[in-house]
Amino acid sequence: MRSSHGAAVAQQSEGRNPPSAPALKGSRTQAEANRQYFREAYRTGEHGWEQSEASPHVLRLLRRVHEAVPGERLLDLGCGEGRHCLIAARLGFETVGVDYEPLAVERARRLASSAGQGEIAFCVGDALSLPFAVASFDVVVDYGCLHHQRKADWPTYKANLLRVLRPRGFYVLSVFSPRFRLFRGSSRRWHLAHGAYRRCFTREEMVRLWESDFSFLDLVEERGKDRGMWHALLQRRALATKDEKP
Ligand SMILES: C[S@@+](CC[C@H](N)C(=O)[O-])C[C@H]1O[C@@H](n2cnc3c(N)ncnc32)[C@H](O)[C@@H]1O
């Protein structure tokens, strides 16, 4: 599928064809197992999410954001091979992609440069310890990174997000919903596949996690045979000032 401005958009999401990775061993922590999974995924190139085509849902939400804040600074958190960085930069955002897997970042740089989009900045970094200054972004995108973070790490993820995203900035988030095939028929909300942690979110959890700091502008559930993803557009609330009336 091609969008009106020429960006390729995809109907698929991750999980179709995960690579084989060694089973969890003794003292390895879940965080290490996740990294091992992603390292292997990018080494083999056989991961289950799209490599170059953007999600049409992310494209739709980014267009909405672009109408509100054209050309401002955007961070793609867990950018992988950079497919959403490409469409963000084409829309006119000054775009930065960050991922903790060096091979993904290397591939993202190569793809961007061969697409003539060498202006996109990519760096290696952890979503739980972001290497960026306070309020340095107007928009943050996360497609498929948060749902690999354990619940115990959500406060750290959130603190990092709130540090780098300016007040009234936008957050475009895509995460598994309970309709994703791994979670169907199970009351458990997490799943380990090939060593990697995956978490699905109910609508109530999404609201509970974000409502204290964000307003929901859009929340849709993508449904399909094997599919189930939430796509959300949130806007960070303004900071309360001491002069503000209750
Ligand atoms: C399912 S992939 C999605 C990649 C990309 N967002 C996309 O849509 O193609 C999840 C990505 O998140 C990255 N990731 C997972 N946990 C991370 C963390 N704590 N810090 C930075 N990147 C992380 C992985 O390396 C992987 O590239």
The ligand as an SDF file (V2000), in Angstrom:
LIG
                    3D

 27 29  0  0  0  0  0  0  0  0999 V2000
    8.9200   -4.9390   17.9090 C   0  0  0  0  0  0  0  0  0  0  0  0
   10.3490   -4.0330   17.5790 S   0  0  0  0  0  0  0  0  0  0  0  0
    9.6580   -2.6250   16.7550 C   0  0  0  0  0  0  0  0  0  0  0  0
   10.6840   -1.7950   16.0420 C   0  0  0  0  0  0  0  0  0  0  0  0
   10.1570   -0.5050   15.4030 C   0  0  0  0  0  0  0  0  0  0  0  0
    9.5410    0.3690   16.3820 N   0  0  0  0  0  0  0  0  0  0  0  0
    9.1850   -0.8160   14.3070 C   0  0  0  0  0  0  0  0  0  0  0  0
    8.0120   -0.4690   14.4120 O   0  0  0  0  0  0  0  0  0  0  0  0
    9.6240   -1.3970   13.3100 O   0  0  0  0  0  0  0  0  0  0  0  0
   10.7470   -3.4120   19.1930 C   0  0  0  0  0  0  0  0  0  0  0  0
   12.0230   -2.6330   19.2160 C   0  0  0  0  0  0  0  0  0  0  0  0
   12.2100   -2.0940   20.5220 O   0  0  0  0  0  0  0  0  0  0  0  0
   13.5870   -2.1970   20.8520 C   0  0  0  0  0  0  0  0  0  0  0  0
   13.6520   -2.1880   22.3080 N   0  0  0  0  0  0  0  0  0  0  0  0
   13.0880   -3.0440   23.1880 C   0  0  0  0  0  0  0  0  0  0  0  0
   13.3570   -2.6810   24.4470 N   0  0  0  0  0  0  0  0  0  0  0  0
   14.1140   -1.5460   24.3700 C   0  0  0  0  0  0  0  0  0  0  0  0
   14.6890   -0.6760   25.3290 C   0  0  0  0  0  0  0  0  0  0  0  0
   14.5690   -0.9050   26.6460 N   0  0  0  0  0  0  0  0  0  0  0  0
   15.3820    0.3930   24.9010 N   0  0  0  0  0  0  0  0  0  0  0  0
   15.5250    0.6460   23.5700 C   0  0  0  0  0  0  0  0  0  0  0  0
   15.0090   -0.1510   22.6110 N   0  0  0  0  0  0  0  0  0  0  0  0
   14.2960   -1.2290   23.0080 C   0  0  0  0  0  0  0  0  0  0  0  0
   14.0420   -3.4910   20.2050 C   0  0  0  0  0  0  0  0  0  0  0  0
   15.4440   -3.5480   20.0170 O   0  0  0  0  0  0  0  0  0  0  0  0
   13.2610   -3.4550   18.9040 C   0  0  0  0  0  0  0  0  0  0  0  0
   13.9920   -2.8180   17.8960 O   0  0  0  0  0  0  0  0  0  0  0  0
  1  2  1  0
  2  3  1  0
  2 10  1  0
  3  4  1  0
  4  5  1  0
  5  6  1  0
  5  7  1  0
  7  8  2  0
  7  9  1  0
 10 11  1  0
 11 12  1  0
 11 26  1  0
 12 13  1  0
 13 14  1  0
 13 24  1  0
 14 15  1  0
 14 23  1  0
 15 16  2  0
 16 17  1  0
 17 18  1  0
 17 23  2  0
 18 19  1  0
 18 20  2  0
 20 21  1  0
 21 22  2  0
 22 23  1  0
 24 25  1  0
 24 26  1  0
 26 27  1  0
M  CHG  2   2   1   9  -1
M  END
$$$$
